[in-house]
Amino acid sequence: MMHFLTENLAPLMFVGMILFMLIGYPAAFSLAATGLFFGFLGIELGLIRGDFLGNLTYQLYGIISNDLLLAIPFFTFMGAILERCGLAEDLLDSFGQLFGPVRGGLSYAVIFVGAILGAITGTVAASVIAMGVISMTPMLKYGYSTRHTMGVIAASGTITQLIPPSLVLVVLADQLGRSVGDMYAGAIGPSIIQILLFCGWVLIVSIIWPQDVPALPKEARTLQGWELWKRCMRGMIPSLGLIFLVLGTIFMGLCTPTEAGAMGVVGAIALARFYGTLTWGLLYQGMASTMRITAMVVYILIGARVFSLVFQGVGGKVWIEDLLVSLPGGQVGFLVFVNLFIFVIAFFLDFFEIAFIIIPLLAPAADKLGIDLIWFGVLICANIQTSFMHPPFGFALFYLRGIAPKSIKTSEIYWGAIPWIFTMVILVGILIAWPQSVTYFIQKGTNVDPSKVKIEIPIDSGPLELNFK
């Protein structure tokens, strides 16, 4: 028995973590408890030294001193303000009028406005709730089917996870040891493809089931001509300004993600003031929401570091690498297996837990196989989108259930999400088959190998004259 435990402590630790998660115990405490239990067991079995757990001090200090993680409360607070400031209503009203004459016009409007909100909020909760509150009633009023309405709202909010300045991309960049700016640049292509896939599904629905996505009646189209375009610009110009303030400054190298997030908060408050919705109550709600999410993230990260440290100490890193590197199919086989695994585990874990627990175990194997970690991170981010849409635990579906009328059945929300999950899976397949969709937008270096740089300093070989006067 002791020999079995010594030889298989790493896989047993991994199974123990999964069992804790399935029981439903909070992730942060499950990870920490599993790590400490197997840490003491590893000491008793002689796999790790008694003072090994002292490294936890440095791990925890590394968390609280990580400046990159400061971007999380800034982007969360910015999203909480923008969710309630009135910008989303203005955008949806104008885009709804613009696309109104087309079948599925309101769906197209919801998708584009969701993408714009995603580019300025970075948080799924803010986007899904905002889009649900302002678009659910008019879509149902004008004859859109309940399932399609629920699905398009959830999907349009979930795309926030992939579009920069997504919080998930910040966390993945930290876990993979890569630049947030490069991660944001790599996500540009996949974000565009995902929007096109969403619009493609609306087009298919409008052709096969036109009764589910009717055009707006003439009496509902109150804006025409230049009046319509000026109304669209009224919502677009502040949005584009805030997008540049956050993303433009990062891509131009003027600000770090943390600094850009701070400026985004200032911009969001200014927008709320512009729309006349800035109140002390709005600021308090935003700060309370930010505090809860930030505390949750930090506690999960602490638990994940405890688990990760002990897991590596008992040989878990070597076990995972040997297991994944030996998969048939090389890079493609590895990527297919990993994405199937994450797709399944997303039924039980949210995106923070996946990023903090699973990614540190997979990244070394991906690096060993020669996979670009930016491409890998964006690919995983595209896959993790499905964790918000999976019935029955998808958070986007919970948000919709919370704001939807009681007359709408939960099963309608679940069935409405399924077609959009397939579009996300298609995106993952496209990214695996076409890596350039990610790498094309990443700024290339000089491709100079530092080890081959030769520096020659000319030295005069003539006689050396010394003058002591």
C-alpha positions in Angstrom: 0.0 0.0 0.0 2.8 2.4 0.9 4.6 1.6 -2.3 1.4 2.3 -4.3 0.9 5.7 -2.6 4.5 6.7 -3.2 4.4 5.8 -6.9 1.0 7.4 -7.6 0.6 10.3 -5.2 0.4 12.9 -8.1 -2.5 11.2 -9.9 -4.2 10.6 -6.6 -3.9 14.2 -5.7 -5.4 15.2 -9.1 -8.4 12.8 -8.5 -8.8 14.2 -5.0 -9.1 17.7 -6.3 -11.7 16.7 -8.8 -13.7 14.9 -6.1 -13.7 18.0 -3.9 -15.0 20.0 -6.8 -17.8 17.6 -7.6 -18.9 17.6 -4.0 -19.5 21.4 -4.4 -17.1 22.6 -1.7 -15.8 26.2 -2.5 -13.0 25.9 -5.0 -10.4 28.0 -3.1 -10.7 26.0 0.1 -10.9 22.7 -1.8 -7.6 23.4 -3.5 -5.9 24.6 -0.4 -7.1 21.6 1.7 -6.1 19.1 -1.0 -2.7 20.7 -1.3 -2.0 20.7 2.4 -3.3 17.2 3.0 -1.2 15.7 0.2 1.7 17.9 1.2 1.8 16.4 4.7 1.3 12.9 3.2 4.2 13.5 0.8 6.4 14.5 3.8 5.5 11.3 5.6 6.2 9.2 2.6 9.6 10.9 2.1 8.7 12.4 -1.3 9.3 16.0 -0.2 11.3 17.5 2.5 9.8 18.8 5.7 10.7 22.5 4.9 9.3 22.3 1.4 6.0 23.8 2.4 7.9 26.9 3.5 7.9 27.9 -0.1 4.3 28.8 0.3 5.4 32.1 1.9 7.1 33.1 -1.4 4.1 31.9 -3.4 1.6 34.0 -1.5 3.9 37.0 -1.5 4.1 36.6 -5.3 0.3 36.9 -5.5 -0.1 40.0 -3.5 2.9 41.7 -5.1 1.8 41.0 -8.7 1.0 44.3 -10.3 -0.7 42.7 -13.3 -3.5 41.4 -11.1 -4.5 44.9 -10.2 -6.0 45.1 -13.7 -8.8 42.8 -12.4 -10.5 45.2 -10.0 -10.1 48.1 -12.4 -11.7 46.3 -15.3 -14.4 44.9 -13.0 -15.3 48.3 -11.7 -15.3 49.8 -15.2 -17.7 47.1 -16.3 -20.0 47.6 -13.3 -20.3 51.3 -14.0 -20.9 50.9 -17.8 -23.5 48.2 -17.1 -25.8 50.9 -15.5 -24.7 54.2 -17.1 -27.1 54.2 -20.1 -24.6 53.6 -22.9 -25.9 50.1 -23.7 -29.5 51.4 -24.1 -28.5 54.1 -26.5 -26.4 51.8 -28.6 -29.1 49.0 -28.8 -31.8 51.5 -29.7 -29.9 53.0 -32.5 -28.5 49.7 -33.9 -32.0 48.2 -33.6 -33.3 51.0 -35.8 -30.4 50.5 -38.2 -30.9 46.8 -38.7 -34.7 46.9 -38.1 -35.9 46.3 -41.7 -33.9 43.1 -42.0 -35.1 39.7 -40.6 -33.2 39.1 -37.5 -32.3 42.7 -37.3 -32.6 42.9 -33.5 -30.4 39.8 -33.2 -27.7 41.5 -35.3 -28.0 44.6 -33.2 -27.7 42.6 -30.0 -24.5 40.8 -31.3 -22.8 44.0 -32.4 -23.7 46.0 -29.3 -22.6 43.0 -27.1 -19.3 43.1 -29.0 -18.9 46.8 -28.4 -19.8 46.4 -24.7 -17.3 43.6 -24.5 -14.6 45.8 -25.8 -15.2 48.4 -23.1 -16.3 46.4 -20.1 -14.2 43.2 -20.1 -16.7 41.3 -17.8 -19.3 38.8 -18.9 -21.7 39.5 -16.0 -22.0 43.2 -16.9 -22.6 42.5 -20.6 -25.1 39.7 -20.2 -27.2 41.5 -17.5 -27.1 44.8 -19.4 -28.1 43.2 -22.7 -30.8 41.1 -21.1 -32.4 44.0 -19.3 -32.5 46.3 -22.3 -33.1 43.8 -25.2 -35.2 40.9 -23.9 -38.5 42.8 -23.6 -38.4 44.4 -27.1 -37.3 41.2 -28.8 -40.1 39.2 -27.3 -42.6 42.1 -27.9 -41.8 42.1 -31.7 -42.3 38.3 -32.1 -38.8 36.8 -31.7 -38.9 33.2 -30.3 -38.1 32.8 -26.7 -35.3 30.3 -27.3 -33.6 32.4 -29.9 -33.9 35.5 -27.7 -32.4 33.8 -24.7 -29.6 32.3 -26.8 -28.5 35.4 -28.7 -28.5 37.5 -25.5 -26.4 35.0 -23.6 -24.0 34.6 -26.5 -23.6 38.3 -27.1 -22.6 38.8 -23.5 -20.4 35.8 -23.4 -18.2 37.0 -26.3 -17.0 39.6 -23.8 -14.7 36.8 -22.5 -12.8 36.7 -25.8 -12.8 40.3 -26.9 -10.0 42.5 -25.3 -9.8 43.8 -22.6 -11.2 40.5 -21.3 -10.4 39.6 -17.7 -9.8 36.0 -18.8 -7.0 37.1 -21.1 -5.4 39.0 -18.3 -5.5 35.9 -16.1 -4.3 33.6 -18.8 -1.4 35.9 -19.7 -0.3 35.8 -16.0 -0.6 32.0 -15.8 1.3 31.5 -19.1 4.0 34.1 -18.4 3.2 36.0 -21.6 2.5 39.7 -22.3 -1.1 40.9 -21.9 -0.7 43.1 -24.9 0.3 40.1 -27.1 -2.6 38.1 -25.7 -5.0 41.0 -26.5 -3.5 41.3 -30.0 -3.8 37.5 -30.6 -7.5 37.6 -29.6 -8.5 40.2 -32.3 -8.8 37.7 -35.2 -10.8 35.1 -33.2 -13.1 37.8 -31.9 -13.9 38.9 -35.4 -14.5 35.3 -36.5 -16.7 34.6 -33.5 -18.9 37.6 -34.4 -19.2 36.5 -38.0 -20.2 33.0 -36.8 -22.9 34.4 -34.6 -24.2 36.5 -37.4 -24.0 33.5 -39.7 -26.3 31.5 -37.3 -28.8 34.4 -37.3 -28.8 34.4 -41.1 -29.5 30.6 -41.1 -32.3 31.0 -38.7 -33.8 33.9 -40.7 -33.8 31.6 -43.8 -35.0 28.3 -42.3 -37.2 29.7 -39.5 -38.1 33.2 -40.5 -41.0 33.4 -38.1 -38.6 33.2 -35.2 -36.7 36.4 -36.2 -39.2 38.9 -37.8 -38.2 42.3 -39.1 -39.3 45.3 -37.1 -42.8 46.6 -38.1 -42.8 50.0 -39.9 -44.4 51.8 -36.9 -41.5 50.7 -34.7 -38.9 52.3 -37.1 -39.1 55.9 -35.9 -35.7 57.1 -37.1 -34.7 57.6 -40.7 -31.8 59.0 -42.8 -29.3 61.3 -41.2 -31.3 61.3 -37.9 -30.7 57.6 -37.6 -26.9 57.9 -38.4 -26.5 60.8 -35.9 -28.2 58.7 -33.2 -25.8 55.8 -34.0 -22.8 58.1 -33.8 -24.0 59.4 -30.4 -23.5 56.0 -28.9 -20.5 55.0 -31.1 -18.2 57.9 -30.6 -18.0 57.7 -26.7 -17.6 53.9 -27.0 -14.8 54.1 -29.6 -13.1 56.8 -27.4 -13.2 54.5 -24.3 -12.0 51.5 -26.4 -9.0 53.6 -27.5 -8.4 54.8 -24.0 -8.1 51.2 -22.8 -6.9 49.1 -25.7 -5.2 51.7 -27.9 -2.9 52.8 -25.1 -1.9 49.2 -24.4 -1.2 48.3 -28.1 0.8 51.5 -28.5 2.9 50.7 -25.5 1.9 53.8 -23.7 0.3 52.1 -20.7 0.4 48.8 -18.9 -2.9 46.9 -18.6 -3.2 48.1 -15.0 -2.8 51.7 -15.9 -5.1 51.4 -18.9 -7.7 49.8 -16.6 -7.4 52.8 -14.2 -7.9 55.2 -17.1 -10.9 53.1 -18.2 -12.5 53.6 -14.8 -12.1 57.3 -15.2 -13.6 57.2 -18.7 -16.6 55.0 -17.5 -17.3 57.5 -14.7 -17.1 60.4 -17.2 -19.6 58.5 -19.5 -22.0 58.0 -16.6 -21.8 61.7 -15.9 -22.4 62.4 -19.6 -25.6 60.2 -19.6 -26.7 61.8 -16.3 -26.7 58.5 -14.4 -23.7 59.1 -12.1 -24.9 58.8 -8.5 -23.3 57.7 -5.2 -25.5 54.6 -5.3 -24.1 53.7 -8.7 -20.5 54.0 -7.4 -21.3 52.0 -4.3 -22.9 49.2 -6.2 -19.9 49.1 -8.6 -17.4 49.1 -5.7 -19.3 46.3 -3.8 -19.4 44.1 -6.9 -15.7 44.7 -7.6 -14.8 43.8 -4.0 -16.7 40.5 -4.2 -15.2 39.4 -7.5 -11.7 40.5 -6.6 -11.8 38.7 -3.3 -13.1 35.6 -5.0 -10.3 35.7 -7.6 -7.5 36.2 -5.0 -8.8 33.4 -2.7 -9.0 31.0 -5.7 -5.5 32.0 -6.8 -4.1 31.4 -3.3 -5.7 27.9 -3.1 -4.4 27.1 -6.6 -0.9 28.1 -5.7 -1.0 25.8 -2.6 -2.2 22.9 -4.7 0.2 23.7 -7.6 3.3 23.9 -5.3 2.6 20.5 -3.6 1.5 18.9 -6.9 4.9 19.8 -8.5 6.7 18.7 -5.3 5.3 15.2 -5.6 6.2 14.9 -9.2 2.9 16.0 -10.7 4.5 18.2 -13.4 6.5 15.3 -14.8 3.5 13.0 -14.7 1.3 15.5 -16.6 4.0 16.2 -19.2 4.7 12.5 -19.8 1.0 11.9 -20.1 0.2 14.7 -22.6 3.4 14.7 -24.6 3.0 11.0 -25.4 -0.5 11.5 -26.9 -0.8 10.4 -30.6 -0.9 13.1 -33.2 1.7 15.4 -31.9 0.6 19.1 -31.5 -2.8 18.5 -33.1 -3.5 15.4 -30.9 -2.5 17.4 -27.8 -4.7 20.4 -28.7 -7.7 18.2 -29.5 -7.4 16.3 -26.3 -6.9 19.4 -24.2 -9.8 21.2 -25.7 -12.1 18.2 -25.3 -11.0 18.0 -21.6 -11.6 21.7 -21.0 -15.0 21.5 -22.7 -16.1 18.7 -20.4 -14.6 20.2 -17.2 -16.2 23.5 -18.0 -19.5 21.8 -17.0 -18.2 21.9 -13.4 -15.6 24.7 -13.1 -15.9 28.4 -13.9 -13.3 30.2 -16.0 -11.2 31.5 -13.1 -10.9 28.0 -11.6 -9.9 26.6 -15.0 -7.4 29.3 -15.6 -5.8 29.0 -12.1 -5.9 25.2 -11.7 -5.8 23.5 -15.1 -3.7 25.9 -17.2 -0.5 25.8 -15.1 -0.6 22.0 -15.5 -1.0 22.1 -19.3 1.3 25.0 -20.2 4.7 23.1 -19.6 3.5 20.3 -21.9 2.4 22.7 -24.6 5.7 24.6 -24.4 7.6 21.3 -24.6 5.7 20.4 -27.8 6.7 23.7 -29.4 3.2 25.3 -29.2 3.1 29.1 -29.2 1.7 29.9 -25.8 -0.1 33.0 -27.0 -2.0 30.9 -29.6 -2.6 28.3 -26.9 -3.9 30.8 -24.4 -6.3 32.4 -26.9 -7.5 29.0 -28.0 -8.2 28.0 -24.4 -10.0 31.3 -23.9 -12.2 30.6 -26.9 -13.0 27.2 -25.5 -13.7 28.5 -22.0 -16.5 30.7 -23.5 -18.6 27.6 -23.4 -18.3 27.4 -19.6 -20.7 30.4 -19.5 -23.2 28.7 -21.8 -23.2 25.0 -20.7 -26.5 23.9 -19.2 -27.1 23.5 -16.4 -24.2 25.4 -14.7 -23.4 28.2 -17.2 -23.2 31.6 -15.4 -24.6 33.5 -18.4 -27.7 31.2 -18.2 -28.0 31.9 -14.4 -27.8 35.7 -15.1 -30.6 35.4 -17.7 -32.7 33.3 -15.3 -32.3 36.0 -12.7 -33.7 38.8 -15.0 -36.1 36.8 -17.2 -39.8 36.9 -16.4 -41.1 33.9 -14.5 -43.3 32.9 -17.4 -40.1 31.9 -19.3 -39.2 28.3 -18.5 -35.6 27.5 -17.5 -35.6 24.8 -20.2 -36.2 27.4 -22.8 -33.1 29.3 -21.7 -31.1 26.0 -21.8 -32.3 25.0 -25.3 -31.7 28.4 -26.6 -28.0 28.3 -25.6 -27.2 25.0 -27.4 -26.8 26.3 -31.1 -24.5 29.1 -29.9 -22.3 26.6 -28.1 -21.8 24.9 -31.4 -20.6 28.1 -33.0 -18.1 28.4 -30.2 -16.9 24.9 -30.8 -16.6 25.7 -34.5 -14.4 28.6 -33.6 -12.1 26.3 -31.6 -11.7 24.1 -34.6 -10.9 27.0 -36.9 -8.2 28.3 -34.5 -6.6 24.8 -34.3 -6.6 24.5 -38.1 -5.6 28.1 -38.8 -3.1 29.4 -36.2 -2.4 32.5 -38.2 -5.8 33.8 -37.2 -4.2 34.4 -33.8 -0.6 35.0 -34.6 -1.1 37.4 -37.5 -2.0 40.4 -35.2 0.8 39.8 -32.8 3.7 42.3 -33.2 6.7 40.4 -34.5 10.1 40.8 -33.0 13.4 41.2 -34.9 13.9 37.4 -35.0 17.5 37.8 -33.8 19.0 35.0 -31.7 20.8 36.7 -28.9 23.2 33.7 -28.6 24.5 34.4 -32.1 25.1 38.1 -31.7 28.8 38.9 -32.2 30.0 42.3 -30.9 33.4 43.4 -32.2 35.2 46.3 -30.5 38.1 47.8 -32.5 41.3 48.0 -30.5 44.3 50.1 -31.6 47.2 47.7 -31.6 49.8 50.5 -31.6 52.2 51.2 -28.7 50.6 52.4 -25.5 52.0 55.7 -24.4 51.6 56.8 -20.7 52.1 60.4 -19.7 52.6 61.0 -16.0 53.1 64.8 -16.2 
